[in-house]
Amino acid sequence: MKHIQKIINESKEAFQQQEYETFEKLNIDFHIGIYNKCNNKLLINTIEDLWSNSNHYPSVYKSNDEHIQQSISEHDEICEALLKKDSLLAESLIFKHKES
């Protein structure tokens, strides 16, 4: 989980520096970091392929500070739930995060 926390801290710094492309990369790293814990390489490869193919679409983060702040807050909540090993809360927060 330290790796996930490091990504969150780096994403906060990228946001403060208005480095939107860096933030977007760190957002993907955050999610992949969690997915890696499932040890399902096929699933992870599929998700990575989907993400790489979505690079053709405009970023939802580009200069959208409100959305970035919400995303960072949700990442903090998800990480906290995972640290507490509260799988039901983590699941609920992840579904909420993906909907937003």
Secondary structure, DSSP 4 states (H G I P E B T S, - for coil): -HHHHHHHHHHHHHHHTT-HHHHHHHHHHHHHHHHGGG--HHHHHHHHHHHHHGGGSPPSSTT-HHHHHHHHHHHHHHHHHHHTT-HHHHHHHHHHHHH-
